[in-house]
C-alpha cells in the first residue's frame, strides 16, 4: 500500500526525526536536543542513493546545464531537506548559514568540504585594525569584512559520516566535487529566510601582507588559524538549477501511525 511504503521509507523516518529534533530550537545546548540530533545523525549514516531512487551520474561538462542542481524534498518552519547534485569539478562557493544548524551526508562521489567557524567579535573591536591586505582593500569594503577561524578541510564520500554545522561551528563552508560527479543530502534548520535574517552570503578568503607571495609559511599551530573573509556577490560562474525529486513521498508533519 502507498501509505505503508511511505511509513517504512528511511527518508520519511529521517524527515520525522529532523522535525522532532529541530522543533527544540533554540534550546540547542539541552541534553534532549543533543540526544535527538545524535539519533538524526545515526539515521543519516544509513541513507544510500537507492533509498532516494537516485544513482551516480555521468559528468555532463560545463556546457551542458548548471554545475549544481537541487532536488527539493520538503520544507517546514523547522527545517528544509533536499539533495544537491554536483558535476565533476563543480564548486559550491564559500557561503554561510546565519543562525542555522545543518547536516550534510554524501550519497555518491566524493567532495572536499572546507569549513570555517564564526568568531565572536569583541565589543569595540575594529573590523580589521592594523591588518594590511594584499591586494589592499577599498574603504567601502571594510564594512563587509569578517574575521573567522579555519576549522577543517575534509574529504567525504558515501562511507563518511554526516558533516554537522551549527550557528558558530563549521557554519561557513565551500564544497568541491572531486574525481567526478557527486551528490549529498542536505538538511538545514531553520530554513533560509531573508525576511528572518537568514539569507545566504558568499565570501572569499583574503590574503594579508604577511602571507603574500614569497613569504615563508608559519609553522603549524594546534590553535585554529584566524582568517579574514570578504563578503562578495554570488560568483558569476556558479548557479544552481532545479530538478524533481524522484524518491519516496515525504510528509514530515505526520507520524508513522498517521499514514493513510
KEKE-3310 file (N, C-alpha, C; in steps of 0.2 Angstrom, whole numbers, plus 5000, padded with zeros to 4 digits):
npx = (5004:5002:5003:5009:5022:5027:5027:5037:5049:5066:5069:5058:5057:5069:5065:5055:5062:5070:5061:5057:5069:5073:5062:5065:5073:5076:5084:5097:5108:5103:5101:5091:5090:5103:5103:5092:5098:5109:5102:5096:5108:5113:5103:5105:5118:5114:5108:5106:5109:5100:5089:5083:5079:5089:5105:5122:5129:5134:5147:5142:5149:5154:5146:5134:5121:5118:5131:5128:5114:5098:5087:5072:5066:5058:5050:5048:5043:5053:5064:5073:5075:5084:5092:5108:5116:5131:5141:5156:5171:5164:5160:5153:5152:5161:5151:5138:5127:5117:5114:5110:5108:5114:5116:5126:5126:5135:5130:5134:5150:5164:5168:5176:5176:5178:5179:5174:5174:5163:5168:5166:5164:5174:5167:5168:5179:5189:5185:5196:5208:5224:5228:5234:5230:5233:5229:5227:5212:5197:5190:5177:5175:5178:5168:5162:5170:5175:5180:5187:5188:5198:5192:5192:5197:5189:5188:5175:5165:5153:5154:5157:5153:5140:5143:5142:5135:5134:5127:5139:5150:5159:5150:5152:5156:5164:5161:5168:5167:5175:5185:5175:5156:5146:5135:5124:5114:5105:5102:5094:5092:5084:5076:5083:5079:5077:5069:5069:5081:5090:5098:5108:5125:5140:5158:5175:5192:5204:5220:5233:5246:5258:5256:5259:5265:5280:5283:5287:5279:5270:5274:5265:5251:5243:5232:5217:5217:5217:5207:5203:5188:5180:5164:5156:5148:5137:5147:5150:5152:5145:5130:5114:5103:5087:5078:5066:5062:5064:5062:5054:5038:5038:5032:5034:5027:5019:5016:5021:5010:5000:4999:4991)
npy = (4994:5012:5020:5012:5010:5024:5025:5016:5020:5026:5039:5046:5043:5049:5063:5064:5063:5074:5084:5082:5084:5098:5105:5108:5119:5136:5129:5123:5118:5109:5093:5085:5090:5087:5073:5070:5075:5067:5055:5058:5060:5047:5040:5046:5041:5029:5031:5029:5030:5022:5023:5035:5033:5037:5037:5036:5048:5052:5064:5079:5090:5107:5114:5109:5111:5117:5119:5114:5106:5106:5096:5097:5091:5092:5105:5113:5124:5122:5115:5112:5101:5093:5087:5090:5090:5088:5092:5084:5092:5103:5117:5123:5139:5147:5150:5155:5151:5159:5159:5145:5127:5112:5097:5087:5074:5064:5055:5049:5048:5060:5073:5088:5097:5113:5120:5134:5142:5154:5168:5176:5194:5205:5217:5234:5232:5235:5233:5227:5231:5237:5227:5223:5220:5210:5210:5228:5233:5242:5257:5256:5242:5238:5237:5225:5215:5200:5192:5176:5158:5146:5130:5116:5105:5093:5077:5069:5055:5042:5033:5040:5048:5060:5078:5090:5106:5121:5136:5143:5134:5127:5134:5141:5136:5128:5118:5106:5096:5081:5071:5067:5067:5071:5069:5075:5073:5086:5095:5108:5119:5132:5134:5143:5161:5176:5187:5184:5186:5176:5175:5169:5172:5175:5173:5177:5171:5181:5188:5192:5205:5199:5186:5186:5183:5174:5174:5165:5151:5150:5140:5125:5126:5121:5128:5135:5143:5160:5169:5181:5185:5191:5198:5194:5196:5184:5172:5173:5162:5152:5144:5137:5125:5117:5101:5088:5079:5061:5052:5042:5048:5061:5067:5076:5081:5071:5057:5040:5032:5039:5038:5036)
npz = (5000:4997:5008:5017:5011:5012:5026:5029:5023:5023:5021:5025:5038:5042:5040:5049:5061:5060:5061:5074:5081:5077:5081:5094:5094:5100:5109:5109:5117:5126:5134:5128:5115:5110:5111:5102:5090:5089:5086:5074:5066:5066:5059:5046:5043:5038:5025:5008:4990:4983:4992:4989:4976:4967:4957:4953:4942:4925:4920:4914:4909:4907:4898:4897:4905:4922:4934:4947:4953:4962:4971:4978:4993:5005:5016:5031:5044:5053:5047:5032:5018:5006:4990:4984:4968:4960:4946:4940:4946:4950:4960:4975:4981:4994:5008:5020:5034:5042:5059:5059:5060:5053:5042:5032:5021:5011:4996:4984:4975:4979:4990:4994:5008:5015:5029:5040:5056:5064:5072:5087:5089:5098:5109:5104:5096:5081:5063:5056:5062:5061:5052:5036:5019:5005:4988:4993:5002:4997:5005:5006:5007:5019:5028:5025:5030:5038:5052:5054:5059:5053:5052:5047:5033:5025:5016:5010:5007:5001:5012:5023:5038:5042:5040:5051:5055:5065:5072:5075:5074:5060:5052:5040:5024:5010:4995:4986:4971:4969:4957:4948:4946:4960:4975:4988:5003:5011:5025:5033:5047:5056:5040:5026:5026:5020:5025:5039:5042:5038:5026:5012:5011:5001:5001:5000:5004:5011:5008:5019:5021:5027:5022:5009:4992:4992:5005:5019:5025:5041:5055:5058:5069:5084:5087:5080:5064:5061:5050:5037:5030:5015:5011:4996:4980:4973:4965:4947:4940:4946:4947:4952:4947:4946:4949:4948:4963:4964:4973:4987:4994:5006:5021:5033:5044:5048:5059:5060:5063:5058:5044:5029)
capx = (5000:5006:5004:5014:5028:5029:5029:5043:5055:5071:5070:5052:5059:5074:5061:5051:5067:5073:5056:5057:5075:5073:5057:5068:5077:5083:5087:5102:5113:5100:5103:5086:5091:5108:5101:5089:5102:5113:5098:5096:5115:5113:5099:5108:5123:5112:5105:5110:5106:5094:5083:5080:5078:5095:5110:5128:5128:5140:5148:5140:5153:5152:5142:5128:5117:5121:5136:5125:5106:5095:5081:5069:5062:5052:5052:5043:5045:5058:5070:5072:5079:5085:5098:5112:5120:5137:5145:5163:5174:5160:5161:5148:5157:5161:5145:5136:5121:5116:5110:5107:5111:5114:5119:5127:5128:5137:5127:5139:5156:5167:5168:5181:5172:5182:5174:5176:5170:5162:5171:5163:5168:5174:5164:5173:5185:5188:5184:5202:5213:5231:5229:5235:5228:5236:5230:5224:5205:5195:5187:5170:5175:5180:5161:5160:5175:5173:5186:5184:5193:5198:5191:5195:5196:5188:5186:5169:5162:5147:5156:5159:5148:5137:5146:5137:5137:5130:5127:5146:5155:5158:5144:5153:5159:5165:5161:5171:5166:5182:5185:5168:5150:5144:5128:5124:5108:5107:5097:5096:5087:5078:5077:5085:5073:5080:5065:5070:5088:5094:5100:5114:5130:5146:5164:5182:5197:5208:5227:5236:5253:5262:5255:5260:5270:5287:5283:5288:5273:5272:5274:5258:5249:5237:5226:5214:5220:5212:5207:5199:5184:5176:5158:5156:5142:5137:5151:5147:5152:5141:5122:5111:5097:5082:5075:5061:5064:5061:5061:5048:5035:5040:5027:5037:5022:5015:5019:5020:5004:4995:5000:4985)
capy = (5000:5018:5023:5008:5012:5030:5024:5012:5023:5028:5046:5048:5042:5055:5069:5065:5064:5081:5089:5081:5087:5105:5109:5110:5125:5137:5126:5118:5116:5105:5086:5082:5092:5083:5066:5069:5076:5060:5050:5060:5058:5039:5038:5049:5037:5023:5033:5027:5033:5018:5025:5041:5032:5040:5034:5040:5051:5054:5071:5082:5095:5114:5117:5105:5113:5121:5115:5111:5106:5105:5092:5099:5085:5095:5111:5116:5130:5120:5113:5110:5095:5092:5084:5094:5086:5092:5089:5084:5098:5109:5120:5127:5143:5148:5153:5155:5149:5163:5156:5139:5121:5108:5091:5086:5067:5062:5050:5046:5053:5062:5081:5092:5102:5117:5123:5140:5144:5161:5171:5182:5200:5208:5224:5240:5230:5237:5227:5224:5236:5236:5222:5225:5215:5210:5217:5232:5234:5249:5259:5253:5235:5236:5235:5218:5210:5196:5188:5169:5153:5140:5124:5110:5103:5086:5074:5065:5050:5039:5029:5045:5051:5067:5084:5094:5113:5124:5143:5145:5129:5124:5137:5143:5131:5128:5111:5105:5089:5078:5065:5066:5070:5069:5071:5074:5075:5092:5097:5115:5121:5133:5135:5150:5165:5183:5191:5182:5187:5170:5175:5166:5177:5172:5176:5175:5172:5187:5186:5198:5206:5194:5180:5187:5179:5174:5174:5158:5149:5149:5133:5123:5128:5117:5133:5136:5148:5165:5171:5186:5184:5197:5196:5196:5194:5177:5171:5173:5155:5147:5145:5131:5123:5113:5096:5085:5073:5055:5047:5041:5054:5063:5071:5076:5083:5065:5052:5034:5029:5043:5037:5033)
capz = (5000:4996:5014:5021:5008:5015:5033:5030:5019:5028:5021:5029:5045:5043:5040:5055:5066:5059:5064:5081:5083:5077:5085:5101:5094:5101:5115:5106:5122:5131:5133:5124:5108:5108:5110:5096:5085:5088:5083:5067:5063:5065:5053:5040:5041:5034:5019:5002:4984:4982:4996:4986:4969:4963:4955:4951:4935:4921:4920:4908:4906:4909:4893:4897:4911:4928:4938:4953:4953:4969:4972:4985:4996:5009:5020:5036:5048:5057:5043:5025:5016:4998:4988:4979:4964:4958:4941:4942:4946:4952:4967:4979:4984:5002:5010:5027:5036:5048:5064:5057:5060:5047:5042:5025:5020:5004:4994:4980:4973:4985:4990:4999:5012:5018:5034:5044:5062:5065:5078:5091:5089:5105:5109:5102:5091:5074:5059:5054:5065:5060:5047:5029:5015:4998:4987:4998:5001:4997:5011:5006:5008:5026:5032:5024:5032:5044:5055:5055:5061:5048:5056:5044:5027:5025:5010:5012:5002:5004:5018:5028:5042:5041:5042:5055:5056:5070:5071:5076:5072:5053:5049:5033:5020:5002:4994:4979:4969:4967:4954:4945:4949:4967:4977:4995:5006:5014:5030:5036:5052:5052:5033:5024:5025:5021:5030:5046:5043:5036:5019:5010:5009:4999:5004:4998:5009:5009:5010:5022:5018:5029:5019:5002:4988:4994:5012:5022:5029:5048:5057:5060:5076:5087:5088:5074:5061:5060:5043:5035:5024:5012:5008:4989:4976:4971:4959:4941:4937:4950:4948:4954:4944:4950:4945:4953:4967:4962:4979:4991:4996:5012:5024:5040:5050:5050:5062:5057:5064:5055:5037:5026)
cpx = (5004:5008:5010:5021:5031:5031:5035:5049:5059:5071:5064:5054:5064:5070:5058:5056:5070:5068:5056:5063:5075:5067:5059:5072:5073:5087:5092:5107:5110:5102:5098:5088:5097:5107:5097:5093:5107:5108:5097:5102:5115:5109:5102:5114:5121:5109:5109:5106:5100:5088:5080:5079:5083:5100:5116:5127:5134:5141:5146:5144:5150:5147:5135:5124:5121:5126:5133:5117:5104:5088:5078:5065:5056:5055:5046:5046:5052:5065:5068:5077:5079:5091:5102:5116:5125:5140:5153:5167:5170:5161:5155:5152:5156:5155:5143:5129:5119:5111:5107:5111:5110:5118:5120:5129:5129:5133:5131:5144:5159:5168:5173:5177:5177:5178:5178:5171:5169:5165:5167:5167:5168:5171:5170:5179:5183:5187:5191:5208:5220:5233:5229:5234:5232:5232:5226:5216:5203:5191:5180:5169:5176:5173:5159:5165:5172:5179:5183:5190:5192:5197:5194:5194:5195:5186:5181:5167:5156:5148:5157:5152:5146:5142:5141:5140:5132:5130:5134:5151:5153:5152:5146:5158:5159:5165:5163:5170:5173:5181:5179:5162:5149:5137:5128:5117:5110:5101:5099:5090:5089:5080:5080:5078:5076:5076:5066:5078:5093:5095:5107:5119:5137:5152:5170:5187:5202:5216:5230:5243:5258:5262:5256:5265:5277:5288:5283:5281:5274:5271:5267:5257:5243:5231:5224:5217:5215:5213:5202:5195:5180:5170:5158:5149:5142:5142:5148:5147:5149:5133:5120:5104:5093:5080:5071:5065:5061:5060:5054:5045:5037:5035:5030:5033:5018:5019:5018:5013:4998:4995:4993:4987)
cpy = (5006:5020:5019:5009:5018:5029:5021:5015:5027:5036:5049:5048:5048:5061:5070:5066:5071:5086:5088:5085:5095:5109:5111:5117:5131:5134:5121:5115:5111:5097:5083:5084:5088:5076:5065:5070:5070:5055:5052:5059:5051:5037:5040:5044:5031:5025:5031:5030:5029:5020:5031:5040:5036:5035:5038:5042:5052:5062:5073:5087:5102:5117:5114:5106:5116:5116:5111:5111:5104:5101:5094:5093:5088:5101:5112:5122:5128:5118:5112:5105:5094:5088:5089:5089:5090:5089:5089:5090:5104:5111:5124:5132:5144:5152:5152:5152:5152:5160:5149:5133:5117:5102:5089:5078:5065:5055:5046:5051:5055:5070:5083:5097:5106:5121:5129:5141:5152:5163:5177:5188:5203:5215:5229:5238:5232:5232:5223:5229:5234:5230:5225:5219:5216:5206:5221:5233:5241:5250:5256:5246:5233:5234:5228:5213:5206:5191:5181:5164:5147:5134:5118:5109:5095:5083:5069:5061:5047:5035:5034:5047:5058:5072:5088:5101:5116:5132:5146:5140:5126:5128:5140:5138:5131:5120:5110:5097:5086:5072:5063:5068:5067:5072:5071:5077:5081:5094:5103:5117:5127:5134:5142:5154:5172:5187:5190:5183:5181:5170:5172:5171:5173:5176:5173:5176:5177:5185:5193:5199:5201:5187:5180:5183:5179:5173:5166:5157:5148:5141:5131:5124:5123:5122:5134:5143:5154:5168:5177:5185:5190:5195:5199:5194:5187:5176:5170:5166:5150:5149:5138:5130:5119:5107:5092:5079:5067:5050:5046:5048:5055:5068:5072:5078:5077:5060:5045:5031:5033:5042:5033:5028)
cpz = (5000:5003:5018:5018:5011:5022:5034:5027:5024:5027:5024:5036:5047:5044:5047:5061:5066:5062:5071:5084:5083:5079:5092:5100:5097:5106:5113:5111:5127:5129:5128:5117:5106:5107:5104:5090:5084:5084:5075:5063:5062:5060:5046:5038:5037:5027:5013:4996:4982:4986:4993:4978:4964:4961:4953:4944:4932:4921:4914:4905:4907:4904:4893:4904:4917:4931:4944:4952:4960:4968:4979:4987:5000:5013:5025:5039:5052:5053:5036:5023:5009:4997:4983:4975:4960:4952:4943:4941:4948:4959:4969:4983:4991:5003:5017:5028:5042:5053:5063:5059:5054:5047:5034:5025:5013:5002:4988:4978:4980:4984:4995:5002:5016:5023:5038:5050:5062:5072:5081:5091:5096:5104:5108:5098:5084:5069:5057:5056:5064:5055:5040:5024:5008:4993:4992:4997:5000:5003:5012:5008:5015:5030:5031:5025:5038:5046:5056:5057:5056:5052:5053:5037:5026:5018:5012:5006:5005:5010:5024:5032:5040:5043:5045:5056:5061:5068:5071:5073:5064:5049:5042:5030:5013:5001:4987:4977:4966:4963:4951:4949:4957:4969:4985:4997:5011:5019:5033:5041:5056:5044:5031:5023:5026:5025:5037:5047:5042:5029:5018:5008:5007:5001:5000:5004:5007:5012:5013:5019:5020:5026:5011:4999:4991:5001:5014:5026:5036:5049:5059:5067:5078:5087:5081:5071:5059:5053:5042:5029:5022:5009:5000:4986:4975:4965:4953:4938:4941:4949:4949:4951:4948:4946:4950:4957:4966:4967:4982:4994:5004:5015:5032:5046:5052:5054:5059:5057:5061:5047:5035:5021)
residu = (UNK:UNK:UNK:UNK:UNK:UNK:UNK:UNK:UNK:UNK:UNK:UNK:UNK:UNK:UNK:UNK:UNK:UNK:UNK:UNK:UNK:UNK:UNK:UNK:UNK:UNK:UNK:UNK:UNK:UNK:UNK:UNK:UNK:UNK:UNK:UNK:UNK:UNK:UNK:UNK:UNK:UNK:UNK:UNK:UNK:UNK:UNK:UNK:UNK:UNK:UNK:UNK:UNK:UNK:UNK:UNK:UNK:UNK:UNK:UNK:UNK:UNK:UNK:UNK:UNK:UNK:UNK:UNK:UNK:UNK:UNK:UNK:UNK:UNK:UNK:UNK:UNK:UNK:UNK:UNK:UNK:UNK:UNK:UNK:UNK:UNK:UNK:UNK:UNK:UNK:UNK:UNK:UNK:UNK:UNK:UNK:UNK:UNK:UNK:UNK:UNK:UNK:UNK:UNK:UNK:UNK:UNK:UNK:UNK:UNK:UNK:UNK:UNK:UNK:UNK:UNK:UNK:UNK:UNK:UNK:UNK:UNK:UNK:UNK:UNK:UNK:UNK:UNK:UNK:UNK:UNK:UNK:UNK:UNK:UNK:UNK:UNK:UNK:UNK:UNK:UNK:UNK:UNK:UNK:UNK:UNK:UNK:UNK:UNK:UNK:UNK:UNK:UNK:UNK:UNK:UNK:UNK:UNK:UNK:UNK:UNK:UNK:UNK:UNK:UNK:UNK:UNK:UNK:UNK:UNK:UNK:UNK:UNK:UNK:UNK:UNK:UNK:UNK:UNK:UNK:UNK:UNK:UNK:UNK:UNK:UNK:UNK:UNK:UNK:UNK:UNK:UNK:UNK:UNK:UNK:UNK:UNK:UNK:UNK:UNK:UNK:UNK:UNK:UNK:UNK:UNK:UNK:UNK:UNK:UNK:UNK:UNK:UNK:UNK:UNK:UNK:UNK:UNK:UNK:UNK:UNK:UNK:UNK:UNK:UNK:UNK:UNK:UNK:UNK:UNK:UNK:UNK:UNK:UNK:UNK:UNK:UNK:UNK:UNK:UNK:UNK:UNK:UNK:UNK:UNK:UNK:UNK:UNK:UNK:UNK:UNK:UNK:UNK:UNK:UNK:UNK:UNK:UNK:UNK:UNK)
# end
